């Protein structure tokens, strides 16, 4: 039950802001770039959940930081899933426009 609550909170306050940030900044990107970044967010979810379980303060501060724009979403995603590097590199020109 506690894990379900943590997963819900993580989804609401960290994953959703990450997805929203990428969606708004990648509006002009090719569909494949958007798809790859979206897949990376999904791929990073277990790592983010594990980190949040170990360090709830990190999850709270990171979620708020992404939400208010203090932390770049791409840095958070790259840290959680280093295999997302190629997708984030392809998205970089579109992310830098915003």
Biopython code that builds the backbone (N, CA, C, O; Angstrom):
import numpy as np
from Bio.PDB.StructureBuilder import StructureBuilder

atoms = [
    (1, "UNK", "N", (0.819, -1.191, 0.000)),
    (1, "UNK", "CA", (0.000, 0.000, 0.000)),
    (1, "UNK", "C", (0.867, 1.261, 0.000)),
    (1, "UNK", "O", (0.589, 2.216, -0.725)),
    (2, "UNK", "N", (1.903, 1.251, 0.807)),
    (2, "UNK", "CA", (2.796, 2.405, 0.844)),
    (2, "UNK", "C", (3.490, 2.602, -0.495)),
    (2, "UNK", "O", (3.669, 3.733, -0.946)),
    (3, "UNK", "N", (3.882, 1.497, -1.132)),
    (3, "UNK", "CA", (4.506, 1.599, -2.451)),
    (3, "UNK", "C", (3.542, 2.163, -3.480)),
    (3, "UNK", "O", (3.940, 2.937, -4.351)),
    (4, "UNK", "N", (2.271, 1.777, -3.381)),
    (4, "UNK", "CA", (1.267, 2.310, -4.308)),
    (4, "UNK", "C", (1.102, 3.811, -4.119)),
    (4, "UNK", "O", (0.994, 4.563, -5.088)),
    (5, "UNK", "N", (1.083, 4.239, -2.864)),
    (5, "UNK", "CA", (0.964, 5.670, -2.575)),
    (5, "UNK", "C", (2.179, 6.424, -3.089)),
    (5, "UNK", "O", (2.042, 7.492, -3.685)),
    (6, "UNK", "N", (3.354, 5.883, -2.865)),
    (6, "UNK", "CA", (4.578, 6.516, -3.344)),
    (6, "UNK", "C", (4.587, 6.585, -4.867)),
    (6, "UNK", "O", (4.979, 7.600, -5.443)),
    (7, "UNK", "N", (4.155, 5.508, -5.520)),
    (7, "UNK", "CA", (4.101, 5.500, -6.988)),
    (7, "UNK", "C", (3.128, 6.557, -7.494)),
    (7, "UNK", "O", (3.411, 7.240, -8.478)),
    (8, "UNK", "N", (1.986, 6.696, -6.829)),
    (8, "UNK", "CA", (1.005, 7.713, -7.221)),
    (8, "UNK", "C", (1.588, 9.118, -7.059)),
    (8, "UNK", "O", (1.469, 9.954, -7.955)),
    (9, "UNK", "N", (2.209, 9.367, -5.928)),
    (9, "UNK", "CA", (2.790, 10.688, -5.681)),
    (9, "UNK", "C", (3.917, 10.988, -6.660)),
    (9, "UNK", "O", (4.029, 12.105, -7.165)),
    (10, "UNK", "N", (4.746, 9.994, -6.923)),
    (10, "UNK", "CA", (5.832, 10.180, -7.884)),
    (10, "UNK", "C", (5.273, 10.471, -9.266)),
    (10, "UNK", "O", (5.758, 11.359, -9.968)),
    (11, "UNK", "N", (4.259, 9.723, -9.649)),
    (11, "UNK", "CA", (3.643, 9.942, -10.954)),
    (11, "UNK", "C", (3.045, 11.337, -11.054)),
    (11, "UNK", "O", (3.186, 12.008, -12.076)),
    (12, "UNK", "N", (2.386, 11.763, -10.007)),
    (12, "UNK", "CA", (1.709, 13.054, -10.013)),
    (12, "UNK", "C", (2.682, 14.232, -9.956)),
    (12, "UNK", "O", (2.517, 15.216, -10.677)),
    (13, "UNK", "N", (3.682, 14.126, -9.109)),
    (13, "UNK", "CA", (4.534, 15.285, -8.857)),
    (13, "UNK", "C", (5.902, 15.262, -9.519)),
    (13, "UNK", "O", (6.630, 16.252, -9.453)),
    (14, "UNK", "N", (6.268, 14.158, -10.155)),
    (14, "UNK", "CA", (7.547, 14.136, -10.850)),
    (14, "UNK", "C", (7.402, 13.679, -12.299)),
    (14, "UNK", "O", (7.861, 14.371, -13.208)),
    (15, "UNK", "N", (6.780, 12.540, -12.527)),
    (15, "UNK", "CA", (6.656, 12.019, -13.887)),
    (15, "UNK", "C", (5.765, 12.930, -14.734)),
    (15, "UNK", "O", (6.130, 13.289, -15.853)),
    (16, "UNK", "N", (4.606, 13.300, -14.207)),
    (16, "UNK", "CA", (3.686, 14.168, -14.965)),
    (16, "UNK", "C", (4.332, 15.514, -15.313)),
    (16, "UNK", "O", (4.218, 15.956, -16.456)),
    (17, "UNK", "N", (5.009, 16.183, -14.360)),
    (17, "UNK", "CA", (5.684, 17.430, -14.749)),
    (17, "UNK", "C", (6.773, 17.222, -15.804)),
    (17, "UNK", "O", (6.951, 18.061, -16.687)),
    (18, "UNK", "N", (7.501, 16.107, -15.711)),
    (18, "UNK", "CA", (8.510, 15.817, -16.741)),
    (18, "UNK", "C", (7.845, 15.661, -18.110)),
    (18, "UNK", "O", (8.285, 16.255, -19.094)),
    (19, "UNK", "N", (6.790, 14.863, -18.161)),
    (19, "UNK", "CA", (6.092, 14.651, -19.428)),
    (19, "UNK", "C", (5.503, 15.953, -19.954)),
    (19, "UNK", "O", (5.571, 16.225, -21.153)),
    (20, "UNK", "N", (4.936, 16.745, -19.082)),
    (20, "UNK", "CA", (4.345, 18.018, -19.494)),
    (20, "UNK", "C", (5.401, 18.974, -20.032)),
    (20, "UNK", "O", (5.188, 19.644, -21.042)),
    (21, "UNK", "N", (6.527, 19.032, -19.358)),
    (21, "UNK", "CA", (7.621, 19.899, -19.796)),
    (21, "UNK", "C", (8.108, 19.492, -21.181)),
    (21, "UNK", "O", (8.282, 20.338, -22.059)),
    (22, "UNK", "N", (8.325, 18.202, -21.371)),
    (22, "UNK", "CA", (8.781, 17.740, -22.686)),
    (22, "UNK", "C", (7.721, 17.957, -23.750)),
    (22, "UNK", "O", (8.045, 18.364, -24.865)),
    (23, "UNK", "N", (6.470, 17.696, -23.433)),
    (23, "UNK", "CA", (5.385, 17.867, -24.415)),
    (23, "UNK", "C", (5.296, 19.310, -24.883)),
    (23, "UNK", "O", (5.131, 19.573, -26.075)),
    (24, "UNK", "N", (5.405, 20.240, -23.952)),
    (24, "UNK", "CA", (5.293, 21.646, -24.339)),
    (24, "UNK", "C", (6.512, 22.128, -25.121)),
    (24, "UNK", "O", (6.383, 22.962, -26.017)),
    (25, "UNK", "N", (7.678, 21.616, -24.793)),
    (25, "UNK", "CA", (8.892, 22.078, -25.454)),
    (25, "UNK", "C", (9.199, 21.350, -26.756)),
    (25, "UNK", "O", (10.022, 21.814, -27.545)),
    (26, "UNK", "N", (8.545, 20.212, -26.988)),
    (26, "UNK", "CA", (8.819, 19.429, -28.199)),
    (26, "UNK", "C", (7.665, 19.490, -29.199)),
    (26, "UNK", "O", (7.507, 18.585, -30.019)),
    (27, "UNK", "N", (6.870, 20.536, -29.138)),
    (27, "UNK", "CA", (5.723, 20.644, -30.036)),
    (27, "UNK", "C", (6.130, 20.660, -31.505)),
    (27, "UNK", "O", (5.400, 20.139, -32.348)),
    (28, "UNK", "N", (7.269, 21.243, -31.822)),
    (28, "UNK", "CA", (7.713, 21.351, -33.210)),
    (28, "UNK", "C", (8.685, 20.250, -33.620)),
    (28, "UNK", "O", (9.184, 20.247, -34.746)),
    (29, "UNK", "N", (8.953, 19.326, -32.720)),
    (29, "UNK", "CA", (9.905, 18.262, -33.010)),
    (29, "UNK", "C", (9.254, 17.175, -33.867)),
    (29, "UNK", "O", (8.037, 16.994, -33.828)),
    (30, "UNK", "N", (10.062, 16.459, -34.634)),
    (30, "UNK", "CA", (9.529, 15.323, -35.390)),
    (30, "UNK", "C", (8.908, 14.286, -34.449)),
    (30, "UNK", "O", (9.324, 14.137, -33.299)),
    (31, "UNK", "N", (7.928, 13.593, -34.955)),
    (31, "UNK", "CA", (7.193, 12.608, -34.150)),
    (31, "UNK", "C", (8.122, 11.570, -33.527)),
    (31, "UNK", "O", (7.910, 11.170, -32.383)),
    (32, "UNK", "N", (9.141, 11.129, -34.251)),
    (32, "UNK", "CA", (10.051, 10.111, -33.730)),
    (32, "UNK", "C", (10.827, 10.624, -32.521)),
    (32, "UNK", "O", (11.050, 9.875, -31.570)),
    (33, "UNK", "N", (11.238, 11.877, -32.544)),
    (33, "UNK", "CA", (11.951, 12.471, -31.407)),
    (33, "UNK", "C", (11.046, 12.494, -30.190)),
    (33, "UNK", "O", (11.464, 12.129, -29.091)),
    (34, "UNK", "N", (9.806, 12.923, -30.383)),
    (34, "UNK", "CA", (8.843, 12.978, -29.271)),
    (34, "UNK", "C", (8.605, 11.570, -28.735)),
    (34, "UNK", "O", (8.569, 11.365, -27.521)),
    (35, "UNK", "N", (8.444, 10.619, -29.618)),
    (35, "UNK", "CA", (8.213, 9.236, -29.219)),
    (35, "UNK", "C", (9.389, 8.681, -28.422)),
    (35, "UNK", "O", (9.192, 8.007, -27.411)),
    (36, "UNK", "N", (10.598, 8.958, -28.869)),
    (36, "UNK", "CA", (11.792, 8.469, -28.172)),
    (36, "UNK", "C", (11.918, 9.077, -26.783)),
    (36, "UNK", "O", (12.263, 8.378, -25.830)),
    (37, "UNK", "N", (11.645, 10.363, -26.659)),
    (37, "UNK", "CA", (11.742, 11.021, -25.351)),
    (37, "UNK", "C", (10.642, 10.502, -24.425)),
    (37, "UNK", "O", (10.882, 10.274, -23.239)),
    (38, "UNK", "N", (9.450, 10.319, -24.959)),
    (38, "UNK", "CA", (8.355, 9.776, -24.159)),
    (38, "UNK", "C", (8.696, 8.371, -23.659)),
    (38, "UNK", "O", (8.427, 8.036, -22.506)),
    (39, "UNK", "N", (9.280, 7.567, -24.518)),
    (39, "UNK", "CA", (9.689, 6.218, -24.115)),
    (39, "UNK", "C", (10.750, 6.275, -23.024)),
    (39, "UNK", "O", (10.766, 5.439, -22.122)),
    (40, "UNK", "N", (11.627, 7.254, -23.109)),
    (40, "UNK", "CA", (12.662, 7.396, -22.079)),
    (40, "UNK", "C", (12.066, 7.780, -20.728)),
    (40, "UNK", "O", (12.512, 7.289, -19.691)),
    (41, "UNK", "N", (11.065, 8.650, -20.734)),
    (41, "UNK", "CA", (10.403, 9.001, -19.470)),
    (41, "UNK", "C", (9.792, 7.740, -18.863)),
    (41, "UNK", "O", (9.903, 7.509, -17.659)),
    (42, "UNK", "N", (9.157, 6.936, -19.689)),
    (42, "UNK", "CA", (8.560, 5.692, -19.212)),
    (42, "UNK", "C", (9.639, 4.735, -18.705)),
    (42, "UNK", "O", (9.473, 4.090, -17.670)),
    (43, "UNK", "N", (10.731, 4.653, -19.436)),
    (43, "UNK", "CA", (11.842, 3.788, -19.050)),
    (43, "UNK", "C", (12.474, 4.251, -17.732)),
    (43, "UNK", "O", (12.926, 3.419, -16.946)),
    (44, "UNK", "N", (12.510, 5.540, -17.485)),
    (44, "UNK", "CA", (13.143, 6.084, -16.285)),
    (44, "UNK", "C", (12.274, 5.952, -15.044)),
    (44, "UNK", "O", (12.772, 6.101, -13.928)),
    (45, "UNK", "N", (10.989, 5.677, -15.215)),
    (45, "UNK", "CA", (10.069, 5.645, -14.080)),
    (45, "UNK", "C", (10.514, 4.696, -12.969)),
    (45, "UNK", "O", (10.502, 5.109, -11.809)),
    (46, "UNK", "N", (10.909, 3.439, -13.250)),
    (46, "UNK", "CA", (11.351, 2.566, -12.147)),
    (46, "UNK", "C", (12.572, 3.113, -11.396)),
    (46, "UNK", "O", (12.655, 3.002, -10.173)),
    (47, "UNK", "N", (13.508, 3.699, -12.130)),
    (47, "UNK", "CA", (14.687, 4.269, -11.472)),
    (47, "UNK", "C", (14.295, 5.468, -10.616)),
    (47, "UNK", "O", (14.818, 5.650, -9.517)),
    (48, "UNK", "N", (13.379, 6.280, -11.119)),
    (48, "UNK", "CA", (12.908, 7.429, -10.344)),
    (48, "UNK", "C", (12.163, 6.973, -9.097)),
    (48, "UNK", "O", (12.321, 7.562, -8.028)),
    (49, "UNK", "N", (11.362, 5.939, -9.227)),
    (49, "UNK", "CA", (10.622, 5.395, -8.094)),
    (49, "UNK", "C", (11.575, 4.849, -7.040)),
    (49, "UNK", "O", (11.380, 5.077, -5.846)),
    (50, "UNK", "N", (12.597, 4.134, -7.471)),
    (50, "UNK", "CA", (13.580, 3.594, -6.529)),
    (50, "UNK", "C", (14.313, 4.719, -5.808)),
    (50, "UNK", "O", (14.521, 4.655, -4.596)),
    (51, "UNK", "N", (14.699, 5.737, -6.550)),
    (51, "UNK", "CA", (15.403, 6.867, -5.915)),
    (51, "UNK", "C", (14.488, 7.594, -4.943)),
    (51, "UNK", "O", (14.922, 7.991, -3.862)),
    (52, "UNK", "N", (13.222, 7.773, -5.317)),
    (52, "UNK", "CA", (12.264, 8.454, -4.445)),
    (52, "UNK", "C", (12.010, 7.658, -3.167)),
    (52, "UNK", "O", (11.828, 8.239, -2.098)),
    (53, "UNK", "N", (11.999, 6.341, -3.276)),
    (53, "UNK", "CA", (11.795, 5.501, -2.098)),
    (53, "UNK", "C", (12.964, 5.629, -1.126)),
    (53, "UNK", "O", (12.772, 5.588, 0.089)),
    (54, "UNK", "N", (14.162, 5.782, -1.653)),
    (54, "UNK", "CA", (15.350, 5.923, -0.824)),
    (54, "UNK", "C", (15.513, 7.336, -0.280)),
    (54, "UNK", "O", (16.036, 7.533, 0.817)),
    (55, "UNK", "N", (15.060, 8.318, -1.058)),
    (55, "UNK", "CA", (15.283, 9.721, -0.698)),
    (55, "UNK", "C", (14.047, 10.550, -1.046)),
    (55, "UNK", "O", (14.022, 11.222, -2.077)),
    (56, "UNK", "N", (13.023, 10.507, -0.193)),
    (56, "UNK", "CA", (11.790, 11.247, -0.482)),
    (56, "UNK", "C", (12.015, 12.751, -0.663)),
    (56, "UNK", "O", (11.330, 13.388, -1.463)),
    (57, "UNK", "N", (12.965, 13.314, 0.070)),
    (57, "UNK", "CA", (13.220, 14.744, -0.075)),
    (57, "UNK", "C", (13.710, 15.061, -1.491)),
    (57, "UNK", "O", (13.343, 16.091, -2.057)),
    (58, "UNK", "N", (14.528, 14.190, -2.058)),
    (58, "UNK", "CA", (14.981, 14.376, -3.439)),
    (58, "UNK", "C", (13.785, 14.404, -4.381)),
    (58, "UNK", "O", (13.702, 15.261, -5.261)),
    (59, "UNK", "N", (12.865, 13.475, -4.197)),
    (59, "UNK", "CA", (11.686, 13.409, -5.068)),
    (59, "UNK", "C", (10.862, 14.685, -4.970)),
    (59, "UNK", "O", (10.422, 15.223, -5.986)),
    (60, "UNK", "N", (10.654, 15.164, -3.756)),
    (60, "UNK", "CA", (9.859, 16.386, -3.564)),
    (60, "UNK", "C", (10.556, 17.581, -4.181)),
    (60, "UNK", "O", (9.949, 18.341, -4.936)),
    (61, "UNK", "N", (11.825, 17.749, -3.863)),
    (61, "UNK", "CA", (12.542, 18.925, -4.368)),
    (61, "UNK", "C", (12.727, 18.864, -5.883)),
    (61, "UNK", "O", (12.662, 19.895, -6.553)),
    (62, "UNK", "N", (12.953, 17.680, -6.426)),
    (62, "UNK", "CA", (13.108, 17.542, -7.872)),
    (62, "UNK", "C", (11.791, 17.809, -8.583)),
    (62, "UNK", "O", (11.759, 18.522, -9.586)),
    (63, "UNK", "N", (10.711, 17.246, -8.073)),
    (63, "UNK", "CA", (9.395, 17.480, -8.673)),
    (63, "UNK", "C", (9.028, 18.951, -8.686)),
    (63, "UNK", "O", (8.560, 19.472, -9.698)),
    (64, "UNK", "N", (9.236, 19.611, -7.579)),
    (64, "UNK", "CA", (8.944, 21.049, -7.510)),
    (64, "UNK", "C", (9.893, 21.823, -8.419)),
    (64, "UNK", "O", (9.476, 22.756, -9.106)),
    (65, "UNK", "N", (11.153, 21.443, -8.423)),
    (65, "UNK", "CA", (12.134, 22.125, -9.265)),
    (65, "UNK", "C", (11.808, 22.036, -10.741)),
    (65, "UNK", "O", (11.947, 23.019, -11.468)),
    (66, "UNK", "N", (11.370, 20.857, -11.197)),
    (66, "UNK", "CA", (10.979, 20.700, -12.603)),
    (66, "UNK", "C", (9.701, 21.483, -12.862)),
    (66, "UNK", "O", (9.573, 22.159, -13.883)),
    (67, "UNK", "N", (8.763, 21.388, -11.938)),
    (67, "UNK", "CA", (7.459, 22.039, -12.105)),
    (67, "UNK", "C", (7.590, 23.554, -12.235)),
    (67, "UNK", "O", (6.913, 24.162, -13.065)),
    (68, "UNK", "N", (8.461, 24.174, -11.417)),
    (68, "UNK", "CA", (8.608, 25.632, -11.471)),
    (68, "UNK", "C", (9.683, 26.073, -12.458)),
    (68, "UNK", "O", (9.887, 27.270, -12.659)),
    (69, "UNK", "N", (10.367, 25.121, -13.071)),
    (69, "UNK", "CA", (11.358, 25.459, -14.082)),
    (69, "UNK", "C", (12.754, 25.701, -13.547)),
    (69, "UNK", "O", (13.626, 26.138, -14.299)),
    (70, "UNK", "N", (12.992, 25.436, -12.296)),
    (70, "UNK", "CA", (14.319, 25.632, -11.713)),
    (70, "UNK", "C", (15.286, 24.529, -12.134)),
    (70, "UNK", "O", (16.477, 24.777, -12.319)),
    (71, "UNK", "N", (14.765, 23.305, -12.284)),
    (71, "UNK", "CA", (15.590, 22.185, -12.728)),
    (71, "UNK", "C", (15.209, 21.809, -14.150)),
    (71, "UNK", "O", (14.025, 21.665, -14.453)),
    (72, "UNK", "N", (16.183, 21.651, -15.019)),
    (72, "UNK", "CA", (15.854, 21.238, -16.382)),
    (72, "UNK", "C", (15.362, 19.792, -16.406)),
    (72, "UNK", "O", (15.984, 18.902, -15.827)),
    (73, "UNK", "N", (14.252, 19.578, -17.075)),
    (73, "UNK", "CA", (13.670, 18.238, -17.163)),
    (73, "UNK", "C", (14.644, 17.264, -17.802)),
    (73, "UNK", "O", (14.733, 16.107, -17.391)),
    (74, "UNK", "N", (15.374, 17.730, -18.804)),
    (74, "UNK", "CA", (16.286, 16.823, -19.491)),
    (74, "UNK", "C", (17.415, 16.342, -18.587)),
    (74, "UNK", "O", (17.856, 15.200, -18.715)),
    (75, "UNK", "N", (17.888, 17.180, -17.684)),
    (75, "UNK", "CA", (18.940, 16.762, -16.759)),
    (75, "UNK", "C", (18.424, 15.711, -15.785)),
    (75, "UNK", "O", (19.128, 14.754, -15.462)),
    (76, "UNK", "N", (17.201, 15.891, -15.323)),
    (76, "UNK", "CA", (16.590, 14.920, -14.419)),
    (76, "UNK", "C", (16.413, 13.579, -15.112)),
    (76, "UNK", "O", (16.696, 12.530, -14.532)),
    (77, "UNK", "N", (15.948, 13.617, -16.347)),
    (77, "UNK", "CA", (15.739, 12.382, -17.102)),
    (77, "UNK", "C", (17.076, 11.720, -17.428)),
    (77, "UNK", "O", (17.199, 10.500, -17.321)),
    (78, "UNK", "N", (18.054, 12.487, -17.815)),
    (78, "UNK", "CA", (19.378, 11.931, -18.155)),
    (78, "UNK", "C", (20.012, 11.265, -16.931)),
    (78, "UNK", "O", (20.667, 10.230, -17.049)),
    (79, "UNK", "N", (19.812, 11.867, -15.760)),
    (79, "UNK", "CA", (20.352, 11.298, -14.526)),
    (79, "UNK", "C", (19.653, 9.976, -14.177)),
    (79, "UNK", "O", (20.296, 9.029, -13.723)),
    (80, "UNK", "N", (18.351, 9.923, -14.391)),
    (80, "UNK", "CA", (17.587, 8.722, -14.032)),
    (80, "UNK", "C", (17.803, 7.582, -15.011)),
    (80, "UNK", "O", (17.814, 6.417, -14.612)),
    (81, "UNK", "N", (17.974, 7.899, -16.282)),
    (81, "UNK", "CA", (18.124, 6.872, -17.313)),
    (81, "UNK", "C", (19.195, 7.316, -18.297)),
    (81, "UNK", "O", (18.911, 7.996, -19.283)),
    (82, "UNK", "N", (20.416, 6.925, -18.016)),
    (82, "UNK", "CA", (21.520, 7.364, -18.862)),
    (82, "UNK", "C", (21.377, 6.865, -20.304)),
    (82, "UNK", "O", (21.964, 7.448, -21.215)),
    (83, "UNK", "N", (20.612, 5.803, -20.519)),
    (83, "UNK", "CA", (20.409, 5.301, -21.880)),
    (83, "UNK", "C", (19.542, 6.245, -22.712)),
    (83, "UNK", "O", (19.402, 6.057, -23.921)),
    (84, "UNK", "N", (18.966, 7.249, -22.074)),
    (84, "UNK", "CA", (18.152, 8.228, -22.803)),
    (84, "UNK", "C", (19.002, 9.301, -23.479)),
    (84, "UNK", "O", (18.469, 10.188, -24.145)),
    (85, "UNK", "N", (20.287, 9.224, -23.314)),
    (85, "UNK", "CA", (21.177, 10.223, -23.902)),
    (85, "UNK", "C", (20.950, 10.465, -25.383)),
    (85, "UNK", "O", (20.807, 11.620, -25.783)),
    (86, "UNK", "N", (20.910, 9.426, -26.223)),
    (86, "UNK", "CA", (20.693, 9.661, -27.650)),
    (86, "UNK", "C", (19.361, 10.364, -27.952)),
    (86, "UNK", "O", (19.311, 11.250, -28.806)),
    (87, "UNK", "N", (18.299, 9.978, -27.266)),
    (87, "UNK", "CA", (16.995, 10.618, -27.500)),
    (87, "UNK", "C", (17.035, 12.083, -27.070)),
    (87, "UNK", "O", (16.495, 12.952, -27.754)),
    (88, "UNK", "N", (17.674, 12.348, -25.935)),
    (88, "UNK", "CA", (17.764, 13.729, -25.464)),
    (88, "UNK", "C", (18.681, 14.561, -26.359)),
    (88, "UNK", "O", (18.437, 15.750, -26.565)),
    (89, "UNK", "N", (19.731, 13.943, -26.889)),
    (89, "UNK", "CA", (20.600, 14.668, -27.821)),
    (89, "UNK", "C", (19.843, 15.033, -29.092)),
    (89, "UNK", "O", (20.014, 16.129, -29.624)),
    (90, "UNK", "N", (19.006, 14.118, -29.581)),
    (90, "UNK", "CA", (18.200, 14.404, -30.780)),
    (90, "UNK", "C", (17.167, 15.489, -30.492)),
    (90, "UNK", "O", (16.805, 16.257, -31.384)),
    (91, "UNK", "N", (16.700, 15.552, -29.264)),
    (91, "UNK", "CA", (15.680, 16.537, -28.891)),
    (91, "UNK", "C", (16.280, 17.900, -28.540)),
    (91, "UNK", "O", (15.561, 18.898, -28.511)),
    (92, "UNK", "N", (17.570, 17.953, -28.276)),
    (92, "UNK", "CA", (18.215, 19.173, -27.795)),
    (92, "UNK", "C", (17.907, 20.418, -28.639)),
    (92, "UNK", "O", (17.608, 21.464, -28.063)),
    (93, "UNK", "N", (17.967, 20.354, -29.965)),
    (93, "UNK", "CA", (17.667, 21.570, -30.728)),
    (93, "UNK", "C", (16.242, 22.097, -30.490)),
    (93, "UNK", "O", (16.008, 23.305, -30.533)),
    (94, "UNK", "N", (15.321, 21.205, -30.245)),
    (94, "UNK", "CA", (13.936, 21.608, -30.006)),
    (94, "UNK", "C", (13.745, 22.063, -28.567)),
    (94, "UNK", "O", (12.943, 22.957, -28.297)),
    (95, "UNK", "N", (14.483, 21.450, -27.637)),
    (95, "UNK", "CA", (14.390, 21.836, -26.233)),
    (95, "UNK", "C", (14.992, 23.220, -26.007)),
    (95, "UNK", "O", (14.526, 23.970, -25.150)),
    (96, "UNK", "N", (16.020, 23.555, -26.769)),
    (96, "UNK", "CA", (16.696, 24.848, -26.603)),
    (96, "UNK", "C", (15.919, 25.997, -27.194)),
    (96, "UNK", "O", (16.242, 27.153, -26.922)),
    (97, "UNK", "N", (14.904, 25.724, -27.994)),
    (97, "UNK", "CA", (14.100, 26.804, -28.592)),
    (97, "UNK", "C", (13.202, 27.475, -27.586)),
    (97, "UNK", "O", (12.874, 28.653, -27.727)),
    (98, "UNK", "N", (12.803, 26.742, -26.575)),
    (98, "UNK", "CA", (11.826, 27.280, -25.621)),
    (98, "UNK", "C", (12.472, 28.138, -24.579)),
    (98, "UNK", "O", (11.788, 28.666, -23.703)),
]
sb = StructureBuilder()
sb.init_structure("model")
sb.init_model(0)
sb.init_chain("A")
sb.init_seg("    ")
for serial, (resi, resn, name, xyz) in enumerate(atoms, 1):
    if name == "N":
        sb.init_residue(resn, " ", resi, " ")
    sb.init_atom(name, np.array(xyz, "f"), 0.0, 1.0, " ", f" {name:<3s}", serial, name[0])
structure = sb.get_structure()
